Amino acid sequence: MNCPEEMIVYMHEYLDDDLEPENERVLREHLGKCEDCQALFHEMNKTVALIQSTANVHAPENFTASVIAKLPKEKKKISFQR
Amino acid sequence: MDALVKKRIKQIKKGDQDAFAEIVELYKDKLFQLGYRMLGNRHEAEDIAQEAFIRAYVNIDSFKQEYKFSTWLYRIATNLCIDRIRKKKPDYYLDAEVAGTEGLTLYSRISSDMPLPEKEVEMMELHETIQGEILKLPEKYRSVIVLRYIEELSLNEISEILGLPLGTVKTRIHRGREALRKQLRHV
């Protein structure tokens, strides 16, 4: 691979919505002719999709009630005295 | 900031616990998820999320309205997670391993009652693999990756939550993503 090093930086910036339009053009052009970088870029996108696919856990049922039960009582008292 | 949240915070400052319960409902899954991805198991995730809410309640007077409330809340929770990770560093890898088997235990438990469709089993195993790789990341990369991709926060918010310059956040996301790419490319 003899690709300009900044291509990888551009790929990361692209994924962070942080890539200058001018550099995006450069990246697109490069990806159009370089299969290695295409593969790398594909892997990066896949990685992101994989991480995001795990975002689906939920707090236990009784969560809120047990937080409220653990709140210190003093604060409530103080505010009543105001 | 969201007008409703703003109103609830005023009520909480007067000691209204019902208003606080509403806030907890609103953000509980986000904080639980943060804890789960940072620490690797449900028990610790619950623990850390609860503690974060309690701290938020106790310190609500120090919350300044000009900040986004969720940023402040995330900051409390993220700091708690990071503290805990640093404290238990010696059994770091052991923890990751335990987390990796969690899905399998779950699977064997469910499978005794009803067979899961093959696709779901594969999905579960895949998620465990990904979770395992996230947990293997050093804490400084793990935090940014979880905040960015699991919680879907902007780079600016992450920078505020972690109290780090934007440039540092970017570098860490790049490195974290690159490390995960290497581990997950053949998945």
Interface residues (C-beta under 8 A of the other chain):
Chain A: V9 H12 L15 D16 D18 E43 M44 K46 T47 V48 L50 I51 Q52 S53 T54 A55 V57 H58 A59 P60 F63 T64 S66 V67 I68 K70 L71 P72 K75 K76 I78 S79 F80 R82
Chain B: K14 G15 Q17 F20 A21 V24 E25 K28 D29 L31 F32 Q33 Y36 R37 R42 A45 E46 A49 Q50 F53 I54 Y57 V58 L126 H127 I130 Q131 I134 I145 Y149 I150 E151 E152 L155 K170 I173 H174 R177 E178 L180 R181 L184 R185 V187
